[in-house]
Amino acid sequence: MNASPSISVFAPAKLNLFLAVTGRRSDGFHDLVSLVAPVDFGDTLRLVPDPGQEAASDSLECTTPGVPTDASNLVLKAAAAWRAAGGRAPWMRFGLEKHTPAGAGMGGGSSDAVAALRGLQELAEVRVPLGAIAPLAAALGSDCPLFLVGGPTIIRGRGERLEVLSAAERARLEGQRVLICRPGFGIDTPWAYARLAAGAPHTYMPAKEADGRLAAWRAGVLGLEELLANSFEAVAFAKYAALPVLAARLRERHGLRLHLTGSGSACFALLEEGADASGALAEVRAAWGPEALAVETRLGGDGKSV
């Protein structure tokens, strides 16, 4: 077992730089094509072993009020699944420092779950075999395999088919400055998918077109700003006026193009290197109030795997 009495694991948020929902499947789910990248912003999960086994269970505390700390939290679900798969370690006291908001399309809960798996594997007396970790993560949530792989990734299908970018492709993304903002409300993912389905077929992007755009970016024919698109943006912007209003202000006053990530409600804009982003961040807070998330960060290059 690792001699360290406790460890901290970073749980990055993610951005969907390109997200095309290409159609509805016969099983009721949707197919998609997406280019996803972690960012240097997210949560931190601390694992403190209890060698005396006093708690007789894993426990969770969180710095953010309102975040569930019972068995419904993905951190404890991940720990339970890891132990059920044969992992052995002392009971853990998990401490979650939460920054990624829920209902934002940034994968916060899934990233926290994978952070728990990584930490448990590091502190384990008996590790879960590497071949069993991927299906375990997939069962926890559709975004979990993405965070398990780490680094910019292309996802297809329901999100279960992953392709890691080449080193040259990753280098074109890693370190890119971004502004991330999120209003004081979330967007329900099932609602967003239902709205897309209601507007079909014109709300879906044909798979051939989606793959073609992604291939053009990979070949260097299409720039990153030109690639950015999200099938959910039209339905989210039509329902929640705060999103297009801010997008117009950032475009007109700061020359920034605002894009949705996931099914929302978080958005992002690419920033030029060396440009002053303070005015744009102030614009977000003025439009959405003090409860809004407004942060400058960078696309990350986390290539860690469990």
ROLUMTOR-51889 format. One record per residue (C-alpha): x, y, z; residue number from 1. Coordinates in pm, whole numbers, padded with zeros to 5 digits. Example, Ala and Ser with C-alpha at 12.3 -4.5 7.8 and 13.67 -1.06 7.14 Angstrom:
! ROLUMTOR-51889
ATOM / 01230 / -00450 / 00780 / 1
ATOM / 01367 / -00106 / 00714 / 2
This chain:
! ROLUMTOR-51889
ATOM / 00000 / 00000 / 00000 / 1
ATOM / 00113 / 00355 / -00072 / 2
ATOM / 00290 / 00496 / 00234 / 3
ATOM / 00128 / 00838 / 00196 / 4
ATOM / -00141 / 00894 / 00463 / 5
ATOM / -00357 / 01087 / 00217 / 6
ATOM / -00357 / 01212 / -00140 / 7
ATOM / -00533 / 01479 / -00347 / 8
ATOM / -00651 / 01412 / -00702 / 9
ATOM / -00743 / 01685 / -00949 / 10
ATOM / -01077 / 01636 / -01127 / 11
ATOM / -01074 / 01857 / -01438 / 12
ATOM / -01386 / 01999 / -01600 / 13
ATOM / -01429 / 01944 / -01973 / 14
ATOM / -01542 / 02145 / -02275 / 15
ATOM / -01712 / 02008 / -02584 / 16
ATOM / -01528 / 02204 / -02850 / 17
ATOM / -01739 / 02037 / -03117 / 18
ATOM / -02061 / 01847 / -03044 / 19
ATOM / -02282 / 01717 / -03322 / 20
ATOM / -02588 / 01510 / -03234 / 21
ATOM / -02634 / 01308 / -03552 / 22
ATOM / -02960 / 01125 / -03486 / 23
ATOM / -03174 / 00913 / -03259 / 24
ATOM / -03108 / 00542 / -03224 / 25
ATOM / -03360 / 00260 / -03214 / 26
ATOM / -03293 / 00220 / -02839 / 27
ATOM / -03405 / 00579 / -02775 / 28
ATOM / -03057 / 00716 / -02716 / 29
ATOM / -02875 / 00952 / -02950 / 30
ATOM / -02557 / 00919 / -03154 / 31
ATOM / -02307 / 01201 / -03140 / 32
ATOM / -01965 / 01308 / -03262 / 33
ATOM / -01766 / 01534 / -03032 / 34
ATOM / -01420 / 01674 / -02975 / 35
ATOM / -01375 / 01710 / -02599 / 36
ATOM / -01088 / 01855 / -02399 / 37
ATOM / -01022 / 01882 / -02025 / 38
ATOM / -00937 / 02223 / -01883 / 39
ATOM / -00705 / 02342 / -01608 / 40
ATOM / -01008 / 02418 / -01391 / 41
ATOM / -01209 / 02178 / -01182 / 42
ATOM / -01252 / 02006 / -00849 / 43
ATOM / -01003 / 01854 / -00607 / 44
ATOM / -01077 / 01527 / -00429 / 45
ATOM / -00884 / 01440 / -00115 / 46
ATOM / -00865 / 01080 / 00004 / 47
ATOM / -00780 / 01020 / 00369 / 48
ATOM / -00752 / 00651 / 00464 / 49
ATOM / -00894 / 00533 / 00795 / 50
ATOM / -00660 / 00241 / 00877 / 51
ATOM / -00844 / 00174 / 01203 / 52
ATOM / -01162 / 00102 / 01004 / 53
ATOM / -01350 / 00314 / 01259 / 54
ATOM / -01604 / 00443 / 01008 / 55
ATOM / -01680 / 00097 / 00863 / 56
ATOM / -01772 / 00272 / 00536 / 57
ATOM / -01649 / 00538 / 00296 / 58
ATOM / -01768 / 00890 / 00372 / 59
ATOM / -01779 / 01219 / 00183 / 60
ATOM / -01767 / 01584 / 00283 / 61
ATOM / -01795 / 01875 / 00040 / 62
ATOM / -01706 / 02242 / 00063 / 63
ATOM / -02012 / 02350 / -00140 / 64
ATOM / -02350 / 02359 / 00037 / 65
ATOM / -02623 / 02162 / -00137 / 66
ATOM / -02396 / 01903 / -00297 / 67
ATOM / -02524 / 01560 / -00186 / 68
ATOM / -02275 / 01371 / 00028 / 69
ATOM / -02475 / 01049 / 00061 / 70
ATOM / -02462 / 00734 / -00151 / 71
ATOM / -02618 / 00921 / -00445 / 72
ATOM / -02293 / 01112 / -00504 / 73
ATOM / -02081 / 00967 / -00786 / 74
ATOM / -01770 / 00970 / -00565 / 75
ATOM / -01924 / 00719 / -00325 / 76
ATOM / -02084 / 00527 / -00612 / 77
ATOM / -01739 / 00495 / -00770 / 78
ATOM / -01586 / 00377 / -00443 / 79
ATOM / -01862 / 00119 / -00393 / 80
ATOM / -01822 / -00009 / -00750 / 81
ATOM / -01443 / -00025 / -00712 / 82
ATOM / -01473 / -00234 / -00395 / 83
ATOM / -01738 / -00458 / -00554 / 84
ATOM / -01495 / -00519 / -00843 / 85
ATOM / -01235 / -00657 / -00600 / 86
ATOM / -01045 / -00346 / -00497 / 87
ATOM / -00916 / -00346 / -00139 / 88
ATOM / -00812 / -00041 / 00062 / 89
ATOM / -00891 / 00109 / 00402 / 90
ATOM / -01219 / 00295 / 00425 / 91
ATOM / -01178 / 00646 / 00292 / 92
ATOM / -01283 / 00986 / 00412 / 93
ATOM / -01332 / 01174 / 00086 / 94
ATOM / -01315 / 01553 / 00091 / 95
ATOM / -01445 / 01727 / -00222 / 96
ATOM / -01343 / 02084 / -00300 / 97
ATOM / -01608 / 02171 / -00555 / 98
ATOM / -01563 / 02432 / -00829 / 99
ATOM / -01729 / 02275 / -01136 / 100
ATOM / -02103 / 02351 / -01111 / 101
ATOM / -02370 / 02088 / -01163 / 102
ATOM / -02600 / 02107 / -01464 / 103
ATOM / -02334 / 02291 / -01661 / 104
ATOM / -02232 / 02043 / -01932 / 105
ATOM / -01878 / 02032 / -01790 / 106
ATOM / -01879 / 01675 / -01660 / 107
ATOM / -01810 / 01765 / -01296 / 108
ATOM / -01968 / 01463 / -01130 / 109
ATOM / -01815 / 01217 / -01376 / 110
ATOM / -01471 / 01370 / -01330 / 111
ATOM / -01508 / 01344 / -00952 / 112
ATOM / -01596 / 00976 / -00988 / 113
ATOM / -01286 / 00906 / -01197 / 114
ATOM / -01074 / 01100 / -00945 / 115
ATOM / -01204 / 00861 / -00679 / 116
ATOM / -01107 / 00561 / -00893 / 117
ATOM / -00759 / 00702 / -00952 / 118
ATOM / -00706 / 00773 / -00585 / 119
ATOM / -00828 / 00433 / -00474 / 120
ATOM / -00603 / 00258 / -00725 / 121
ATOM / -00305 / 00455 / -00590 / 122
ATOM / -00380 / 00378 / -00225 / 123
ATOM / -00498 / 00022 / -00282 / 124
ATOM / -00377 / -00287 / -00101 / 125
ATOM / -00530 / -00482 / -00393 / 126
ATOM / -00599 / -00294 / -00716 / 127
ATOM / -00880 / -00359 / -00959 / 128
ATOM / -00727 / -00504 / -01281 / 129
ATOM / -00678 / -00235 / -01544 / 130
ATOM / -00898 / -00422 / -01788 / 131
ATOM / -01192 / -00400 / -01548 / 132
ATOM / -01161 / -00026 / -01480 / 133
ATOM / -01299 / 00095 / -01815 / 134
ATOM / -01631 / -00095 / -01799 / 135
ATOM / -01662 / 00000 / -01432 / 136
ATOM / -01625 / 00368 / -01524 / 137
ATOM / -01867 / 00340 / -01816 / 138
ATOM / -02132 / 00198 / -01585 / 139
ATOM / -02099 / 00503 / -01358 / 140
ATOM / -02172 / 00761 / -01628 / 141
ATOM / -02134 / 00832 / -02000 / 142
ATOM / -01863 / 01096 / -01942 / 143
ATOM / -01653 / 00880 / -01710 / 144
ATOM / -01458 / 00693 / -01983 / 145
ATOM / -01354 / 01031 / -02125 / 146
ATOM / -01197 / 01138 / -01795 / 147
ATOM / -01048 / 00794 / -01751 / 148
ATOM / -00852 / 00834 / -02074 / 149
ATOM / -00758 / 01197 / -02008 / 150
ATOM / -00646 / 01454 / -02263 / 151
ATOM / -00831 / 01583 / -02570 / 152
ATOM / -01044 / 01303 / -02713 / 153
ATOM / -01292 / 01235 / -02991 / 154
ATOM / -01605 / 01055 / -02876 / 155
ATOM / -01869 / 00884 / -03089 / 156
ATOM / -02182 / 00676 / -03046 / 157
ATOM / -02346 / 00733 / -02709 / 158
ATOM / -02005 / 00845 / -02585 / 159
ATOM / -01862 / 00496 / -02543 / 160
ATOM / -01633 / 00503 / -02850 / 161
ATOM / -01322 / 00706 / -02774 / 162
ATOM / -01028 / 00804 / -02992 / 163
ATOM / -00729 / 00982 / -02839 / 164
ATOM / -00578 / 01249 / -03063 / 165
ATOM / -00228 / 01227 / -03202 / 166
ATOM / 00050 / 01416 / -03027 / 167
ATOM / 00047 / 01681 / -03300 / 168
ATOM / -00331 / 01725 / -03274 / 169
ATOM / -00315 / 01753 / -02895 / 170
ATOM / -00042 / 02015 / -02924 / 171
ATOM / -00278 / 02234 / -03130 / 172
ATOM / -00524 / 02239 / -02839 / 173
ATOM / -00326 / 02217 / -02517 / 174
ATOM / -00263 / 02553 / -02355 / 175
ATOM / -00530 / 02736 / -02556 / 176
ATOM / -00673 / 03016 / -02339 / 177
ATOM / -01048 / 03002 / -02278 / 178
ATOM / -01306 / 03201 / -02089 / 179
ATOM / -01568 / 02983 / -01922 / 180
ATOM / -01895 / 03119 / -01787 / 181
ATOM / -02208 / 02969 / -01645 / 182
ATOM / -02527 / 03148 / -01530 / 183
ATOM / -02696 / 03078 / -01199 / 184
ATOM / -02909 / 02800 / -01349 / 185
ATOM / -02848 / 02464 / -01509 / 186
ATOM / -03006 / 02296 / -01811 / 187
ATOM / -03164 / 01954 / -01781 / 188
ATOM / -02993 / 01718 / -02027 / 189
ATOM / -03303 / 01498 / -02093 / 190
ATOM / -03499 / 01817 / -02172 / 191
ATOM / -03231 / 01927 / -02419 / 192
ATOM / -03234 / 01593 / -02598 / 193
ATOM / -03615 / 01594 / -02607 / 194
ATOM / -03614 / 01939 / -02770 / 195
ATOM / -03366 / 01819 / -03031 / 196
ATOM / -03581 / 01514 / -03104 / 197
ATOM / -03893 / 01731 / -03131 / 198
ATOM / -03729 / 01940 / -03400 / 199
ATOM / -03583 / 01649 / -03596 / 200
ATOM / -03449 / 01606 / -03853 / 201
ATOM / -03326 / 01962 / -03902 / 202
ATOM / -03195 / 01985 / -03543 / 203
ATOM / -02951 / 01697 / -03607 / 204
ATOM / -02625 / 01733 / -03799 / 205
ATOM / -02579 / 01456 / -04059 / 206
ATOM / -02305 / 01216 / -03951 / 207
ATOM / -02120 / 01264 / -04280 / 208
ATOM / -02109 / 01640 / -04227 / 209
ATOM / -01996 / 01606 / -03864 / 210
ATOM / -01718 / 01364 / -03952 / 211
ATOM / -01616 / 01584 / -04244 / 212
ATOM / -01581 / 01895 / -04030 / 213
ATOM / -01379 / 01708 / -03770 / 214
ATOM / -01158 / 01555 / -04040 / 215
ATOM / -01098 / 01902 / -04187 / 216
ATOM / -00979 / 02032 / -03850 / 217
ATOM / -00754 / 01730 / -03800 / 218
ATOM / -00602 / 01787 / -04143 / 219
ATOM / -00534 / 02152 / -04062 / 220
ATOM / -00780 / 02279 / -04325 / 221
ATOM / -01023 / 02416 / -04065 / 222
ATOM / -00913 / 02637 / -03775 / 223
ATOM / -01031 / 02568 / -03421 / 224
ATOM / -01261 / 02870 / -03407 / 225
ATOM / -01417 / 02758 / -03737 / 226
ATOM / -01473 / 02408 / -03599 / 227
ATOM / -01660 / 02513 / -03285 / 228
ATOM / -02026 / 02409 / -03299 / 229
ATOM / -02286 / 02250 / -03072 / 230
ATOM / -02619 / 02095 / -03170 / 231
ATOM / -02771 / 02195 / -02836 / 232
ATOM / -02689 / 02562 / -02878 / 233
ATOM / -02996 / 02648 / -03086 / 234
ATOM / -03244 / 02492 / -02842 / 235
ATOM / -03069 / 02630 / -02532 / 236
ATOM / -03036 / 02982 / -02672 / 237
ATOM / -03401 / 02978 / -02781 / 238
ATOM / -03522 / 02884 / -02431 / 239
ATOM / -03284 / 03081 / -02209 / 240
ATOM / -03254 / 03443 / -02323 / 241
ATOM / -02963 / 03512 / -02088 / 242
ATOM / -02737 / 03304 / -02313 / 243
ATOM / -02784 / 03484 / -02648 / 244
ATOM / -02793 / 03825 / -02477 / 245
ATOM / -02449 / 03768 / -02325 / 246
ATOM / -02322 / 03615 / -02651 / 247
ATOM / -02419 / 03932 / -02837 / 248
ATOM / -02250 / 04157 / -02581 / 249
ATOM / -01926 / 03958 / -02585 / 250
ATOM / -01921 / 03957 / -02964 / 251
ATOM / -01999 / 04327 / -03006 / 252
ATOM / -01793 / 04468 / -02718 / 253
ATOM / -01503 / 04221 / -02692 / 254
ATOM / -01488 / 04039 / -03025 / 255
ATOM / -01549 / 03698 / -02862 / 256
ATOM / -01768 / 03418 / -02991 / 257
ATOM / -01957 / 03238 / -02714 / 258
ATOM / -02031 / 02866 / -02750 / 259
ATOM / -02226 / 02616 / -02542 / 260
ATOM / -02054 / 02312 / -02391 / 261
ATOM / -02240 / 01985 / -02354 / 262
ATOM / -02613 / 02053 / -02320 / 263
ATOM / -02529 / 02365 / -02115 / 264
ATOM / -02572 / 02586 / -01935 / 265
ATOM / -02196 / 02663 / -01927 / 266
ATOM / -02046 / 02844 / -02226 / 267
ATOM / -01695 / 02927 / -02338 / 268
ATOM / -01502 / 03153 / -02572 / 269
ATOM / -01150 / 03121 / -02710 / 270
ATOM / -00907 / 03391 / -02598 / 271
ATOM / -00606 / 03518 / -02787 / 272
ATOM / -00271 / 03480 / -02615 / 273
ATOM / -00178 / 03801 / -02435 / 274
ATOM / -00523 / 03958 / -02468 / 275
ATOM / -00672 / 04120 / -02159 / 276
ATOM / -00980 / 03919 / -02057 / 277
ATOM / -01077 / 04129 / -01755 / 278
ATOM / -01336 / 04329 / -01946 / 279
ATOM / -01505 / 04016 / -02079 / 280
ATOM / -01511 / 03858 / -01733 / 281
ATOM / -01665 / 04176 / -01592 / 282
ATOM / -01922 / 04164 / -01873 / 283
ATOM / -02028 / 03814 / -01765 / 284
ATOM / -02072 / 03919 / -01402 / 285
ATOM / -02263 / 04233 / -01501 / 286
ATOM / -02500 / 04031 / -01721 / 287
ATOM / -02549 / 03725 / -01503 / 288
ATOM / -02485 / 03850 / -01151 / 289
ATOM / -02244 / 03751 / -00874 / 290
ATOM / -02368 / 03391 / -00863 / 291
ATOM / -02240 / 03330 / -01216 / 292
ATOM / -01920 / 03139 / -01284 / 293
ATOM / -01670 / 03349 / -01478 / 294
ATOM / -01316 / 03217 / -01506 / 295
ATOM / -01020 / 03226 / -01742 / 296
ATOM / -00831 / 02901 / -01783 / 297
ATOM / -00661 / 02687 / -02049 / 298
ATOM / -00731 / 02365 / -02231 / 299
ATOM / -00547 / 02095 / -02043 / 300
ATOM / -00319 / 01816 / -02151 / 301
ATOM / -00404 / 01566 / -01880 / 302
ATOM / -00304 / 01231 / -02024 / 303
ATOM / -00332 / 01039 / -01696 / 304
ATOM / -00493 / 00700 / -01689 / 305
ATOM / -00584 / 00475 / -01400 / 306
